[in-house]
């Protein structure tokens, strides 16, 4: 089977461009609140929205991701696919929560409250609440590995009793609803909603692997898709080997965005795209 070429995917219409934020469009920083888009990314996203459907797909809450990006005409998909907004949301009222997640709002709050109460002695723990569940960051702890073990041990039985799921990312423990909704399933829903014929996805973390697998699965069904992994020093090896392309760090991803913009401009000028 011949290797898929990025330009062939970019020639598809309708085309979707889907990006993670942290570690992909924003440098990894000690705390979530410190994160900022890499310089020039907002302008690039605005330009790309003139050529394709563009979505931000993040583990952050959709409102939080939109606050970071601040670009209209995009789809904002938050909490790994549980939240959707078809434009820049100015309040949580403009964000749709998938109906099947509603029963897990309160259990998620109880588990996060448990962590805040029982881990109050641990300096460096940051609890980030979302509409359903949330994230517990331990990157700033004096002993991150020890903090991770404490968090996991604390949550194991209560999560089981509450019917919630515990996941992990880079120096973060996730409290999740036990639903078959992840970035892979969310990407499939986005493709269906927008009736896309091609998609490019880029991400850097374990949760992005689901989206890369989804593109691989869709390609076996004849869909045209391309995946980009952003390499960091602690990148998951499977992520790097599963993607169609690997770029180095966020600056490498931003340079690839510029190239994608230029390729799309050339395709439009030449009329070489598939309607």
GUVEX-513055 format. One record per residue (C-alpha): residue in three letters; x, y, z. Coordinates in Angstrom, 3 decimals. Each point is the difference from the previous one (the first is absolute). Example, Ala and Ser with C-alpha at 12.3 -4.5 7.8 and 13.67 -1.06 7.14 Angstrom:
   rest          u          v          w
    Ala     12.300     -4.500      7.800
    Ser      1.370      3.440     -0.660
END
This chain:
   rest          u          v          w
    Unk      0.000      0.000      0.000
    Unk      1.460      3.343     -1.022
    Unk      0.574      2.629      2.676
    Unk     -2.638      2.713      0.228
    Unk      1.192      3.427     -1.117
    Unk     -1.014      3.150      1.866
    Unk     -0.682      1.901     -3.206
    Unk     -2.473     -2.665     -1.139
    Unk     -1.950      0.446      3.240
    Unk      0.084      3.791     -0.231
    Unk     -1.534     -0.258     -3.484
    Unk     -3.203     -1.543      1.409
    Unk     -3.175      2.098      0.358
    Unk     -1.554      0.402      2.476
    Unk      3.264     -0.119      1.974
    Unk      0.426      0.014      3.779
    Unk      3.031      1.092      2.015
    Unk     -0.109     -1.106      3.641
    Unk      2.560      0.974      2.644
    Unk      0.708     -0.681      3.644
    Unk      1.197      3.035      2.005
    Unk      2.414     -0.767      2.848
    Unk      3.275     -1.331     -1.331
    Unk     -1.216      0.442     -3.584
    Unk     -0.885      3.687     -0.459
    Unk      1.201      1.092      3.440
    Unk      3.253     -0.768      1.800
    Unk     -0.217     -2.317      3.006
    Unk      0.190      2.111      3.174
    Unk     -0.038     -0.757      3.756
    Unk     -3.680      0.897      0.537
    Unk     -2.993     -0.004     -2.398
    Unk     -0.748      3.671      0.715
    Unk      3.443      1.053     -1.280
    Unk     -0.523     -1.516     -3.458
    Unk     -0.170      2.347     -2.964
    Unk     -0.298     -0.624     -3.732
    Unk      3.354      0.057     -1.743
    Unk      0.552      3.379     -1.702
    Unk     -1.716      0.198     -3.378
    Unk     -2.255     -3.034      0.490
    Unk     -3.246      1.972      0.372
    Unk      0.674      1.784     -3.278
    Unk      0.797     -3.301     -1.709
    Unk     -3.216     -1.582      1.256
    Unk     -1.961      2.982     -1.302
    Unk      1.603     -0.401     -3.417
    Unk     -0.541     -3.761     -0.050
    Unk     -3.698      0.504      0.760
    Unk     -0.224      1.716     -3.368
    Unk      0.944     -3.256     -1.723
    Unk     -1.459     -2.747      2.177
    Unk     -2.121     -0.920      2.999
    Unk      2.246      0.463      3.040
    Unk     -0.540     -1.532      3.435
    Unk      1.783      0.242      3.330
    Unk     -0.207     -3.336      1.816
    Unk      1.329      0.139      3.542
    Unk     -0.104     -1.700      3.349
    Unk     -0.686      3.422      1.469
    Unk     -3.554      1.183      0.484
    Unk     -1.272      1.488     -3.252
    Unk     -0.422      3.432      1.580
    Unk      3.579     -0.127      1.312
    Unk      1.362     -1.065     -3.395
    Unk     -1.947      2.760     -1.745
    Unk      1.319      2.542      2.492
    Unk      3.532     -1.000     -0.982
    Unk     -0.526     -0.065     -3.759
    Unk     -2.372      2.968     -0.453
    Unk     -0.678     -0.725     -3.675
    Unk     -3.570      0.016     -1.321
    Unk     -1.395     -2.211     -2.785
    Unk      1.548     -3.097      1.592
    Unk     -1.610     -3.000      1.660
    Unk      1.099     -0.386      3.629
    Unk     -0.095     -3.569      1.314
    Unk      0.875     -0.268      3.687
    Unk      0.442     -2.589      2.761
    Unk      1.218     -2.599     -2.507
    Unk     -3.207      0.217     -2.033
    Unk     -2.719      0.528      2.620
    Unk     -0.480      3.725     -0.727
    Unk     -0.707      1.702     -3.340
    Unk     -0.359      3.574     -1.162
    Unk     -0.305      0.970     -3.651
    Unk      1.540      3.437      0.551
    Unk      1.986      1.898      2.589
    Unk     -2.069     -0.437      3.168
    Unk     -0.336      3.035      2.239
    Unk     -1.757     -1.987      2.728
    Unk     -0.574     -3.607      1.011
    Unk     -3.604      0.367     -1.193
    Unk      1.266     -0.144     -3.590
    Unk      1.698     -3.351      0.562
    Unk     -1.845     -3.250     -0.640
    Unk      0.714     -2.930      2.294
    Unk     -0.629     -3.383     -1.578
    Unk     -3.194     -1.334      1.651
    Unk      1.499     -3.280      1.156
    Unk      2.473      1.881      2.220
    Unk     -2.592      1.797      2.143
    Unk     -0.230     -2.771      2.611
    Unk      3.720      0.297      0.762
    Unk      0.165      3.707      0.846
    Unk     -0.564     -0.404      3.751
    Unk      2.158     -3.146      0.452
    Unk      2.859      1.860     -1.659
    Unk     -0.388      2.939      2.383
    Unk      0.082     -2.317      3.018
    Unk      3.231     -1.666     -1.105
    Unk      1.755      3.303     -0.629
    Unk     -1.153      1.274      3.409
    Unk      1.480     -3.149      1.540
    Unk      3.391      0.730     -1.578
    Unk     -0.084      3.639      1.086
    Unk     -0.775     -1.059      3.569
    Unk      2.335     -2.966      0.382
    Unk      2.938      1.399     -2.009
    Unk     -0.068      3.492      1.523
    Unk      3.304     -0.769      1.729
    Unk      1.781     -0.630     -3.317
    Unk      1.450      3.235     -1.376
    Unk     -0.211      0.209     -3.785
    Unk     -3.277     -1.881     -0.577
    Unk     -2.333      1.908     -2.348
    Unk     -3.598     -1.204     -0.368
    Unk     -1.628      1.201     -3.224
    Unk     -3.776     -0.539     -0.006
    Unk     -1.880     -0.519     -3.265
    Unk     -3.672     -0.384     -0.819
    Unk      0.435     -3.746      0.483
    Unk      2.883     -1.162      2.193
    Unk      3.274      1.826     -0.263
    Unk      3.787     -0.107      0.121
    Unk      2.402     -0.310      2.914
    Unk      3.411      1.419     -0.911
    Unk      3.046     -1.022      2.037
    Unk      2.878      1.297     -2.152
    Unk      0.992      2.575      2.632
    Unk      0.143     -2.425      2.924
    Unk      3.383     -0.554      1.643
    Unk     -0.384     -3.726     -0.689
    Unk     -2.262     -0.301     -3.074
    Unk      0.181     -3.795     -0.180
    Unk     -0.916     -0.312      3.650
    Unk     -2.870      2.461     -0.405
    Unk     -1.299     -1.976     -2.959
    Unk     -0.076     -3.201      2.050
    Unk     -1.839      1.745      2.830
    Unk     -2.631      1.434     -2.333
    Unk     -0.609     -3.314     -1.735
    Unk     -0.222     -1.888      3.306
    Unk     -2.375      2.604      1.427
    Unk     -2.351     -0.106     -2.990
    Unk     -0.039     -3.691     -0.872
    Unk     -2.826     -1.194      2.248
    Unk     -2.087      3.225      0.094
    Unk      0.123      0.197     -3.813
    Unk     -1.246     -3.569     -0.213
    Unk     -2.841      0.776      2.400
    Unk     -0.944      3.165     -1.913
    Unk      0.125     -1.799     -3.341
    Unk      2.732      2.282     -1.335
    Unk      3.229     -0.819     -1.840
    Unk      3.547      1.096      0.799
    Unk      2.352      0.815     -2.888
    Unk      3.437      1.569     -0.349
    Unk      1.883      2.488     -2.147
    Unk      3.308      1.850      0.401
    Unk      0.351      0.583      3.748
    Unk     -3.777      0.023      0.354
    Unk     -2.657     -2.387      1.291
    Unk     -3.396      0.304     -1.700
    Unk     -3.405     -0.636      1.579
    Unk     -2.171     -1.108     -2.914
    Unk     -3.524     -1.153     -0.744
    Unk     -0.152     -3.720     -0.928
    Unk     -1.179      0.710     -3.511
    Unk      1.287     -1.087     -3.361
    Unk      0.762      3.624     -0.744
    Unk      3.586      0.988     -0.529
    Unk      1.875      2.061     -2.557
    Unk     -0.313     -2.817     -2.521
    Unk     -3.763     -0.259      0.314
    Unk     -0.274      3.799      0.069
    Unk      2.014      0.246     -3.201
    Unk     -2.343     -2.464     -1.709
    Unk     -3.018      2.038      1.143
    Unk      1.610      3.179     -1.303
    Unk      0.643     -1.604     -3.391
    Unk     -3.623     -1.130     -0.167
    Unk     -1.410      3.376      1.087
    Unk      2.048      1.917     -2.540
    Unk     -0.312     -2.696     -2.697
    Unk      3.736      0.132     -0.532
    Unk      1.840     -1.860     -2.742
    Unk      3.410      0.614      1.516
    Unk      1.469      0.855      3.388
    Unk      3.372      0.883      1.496
    Unk      0.445     -0.566      3.744
    Unk      2.928      1.110      2.184
    Unk      0.699     -0.774      3.657
    Unk      2.710     -0.880      2.479
    Unk     -1.374     -1.997      2.940
    Unk     -1.380     -3.409      0.895
    Unk     -3.617      1.146     -0.473
    Unk      0.853      1.095     -3.564
    Unk      0.902     -3.577     -0.846
    Unk     -3.722     -0.832     -0.161
    Unk     -0.450      2.568     -2.781
    Unk      2.990     -1.370     -1.903
    Unk     -1.457     -3.504      0.255
    Unk     -3.375      1.322     -1.178
    Unk      1.573      1.481     -3.139
    Unk      1.788     -3.290     -0.659
    Unk     -3.302     -1.879      0.359
    Unk     -1.851      2.414     -2.288
    Unk      2.694     -0.324     -2.653
    Unk     -0.654     -3.719     -0.145
    Unk     -3.577      0.935     -0.944
    Unk      1.183      2.258     -2.818
    Unk      0.089      3.326      1.831
    Unk      2.902      2.389     -0.607
    Unk      1.819      1.078      3.160
    Unk      3.435      0.998      1.265
    Unk      1.433      0.174      3.535
    Unk      2.830      2.019      1.517
    Unk      1.658     -0.724      3.358
    Unk      1.916      2.698      1.850
    Unk      3.154     -1.418      1.554
    Unk      1.081      1.043      3.505
    Unk      2.641     -1.557      2.233
    Unk     -2.678     -2.012      1.835
    Unk     -2.095     -0.851     -3.064
    Unk     -1.761     -3.355      0.004
    Unk      1.968     -2.213     -2.430
    Unk     -3.211     -1.535     -1.360
    Unk     -1.288      3.449     -0.928
    Unk      3.112      0.705     -2.054
    Unk     -0.028     -3.330     -1.806
    Unk     -3.750      0.118     -0.722
    Unk     -0.197      3.463     -1.594
    Unk      0.623      0.656     -3.687
    Unk      2.456      2.768      0.852
    Unk      1.977      1.161      3.023
    Unk      1.021      3.616      0.618
    Unk      2.351      1.214      2.718
    Unk     -1.556      1.986      2.825
    Unk     -2.584      2.763     -0.378
    Unk      2.191      2.193     -2.277
    Unk      0.187     -2.909     -2.441
    Unk     -3.789     -0.298      0.037
    Unk     -0.429      3.723     -0.574
    Unk      2.344     -0.142     -2.979
    Unk     -2.042     -2.908     -1.364
    Unk     -3.155      2.112      0.397
    Unk      1.600      2.698     -2.129
    Unk      0.835     -2.586     -2.632
    Unk     -3.564     -1.351      0.060
    Unk     -1.337      3.528     -0.464
    Unk      2.328      0.541     -2.968
    Unk     -0.936     -3.347     -1.532
    Unk     -3.698      0.813      0.312
    Unk      0.551      3.388     -1.622
    Unk      1.829     -1.641     -2.892
    Unk     -2.745     -2.599     -0.436
    Unk     -2.632      2.731     -0.135
    Unk      1.935      2.045     -2.527
    Unk      0.555     -3.018     -2.222
    Unk     -3.537     -1.330      0.427
    Unk      1.472     -3.357      1.004
    Unk     -2.419     -1.134      2.639
    Unk     -2.749     -2.609      0.024
    Unk     -3.539      1.252      0.542
END
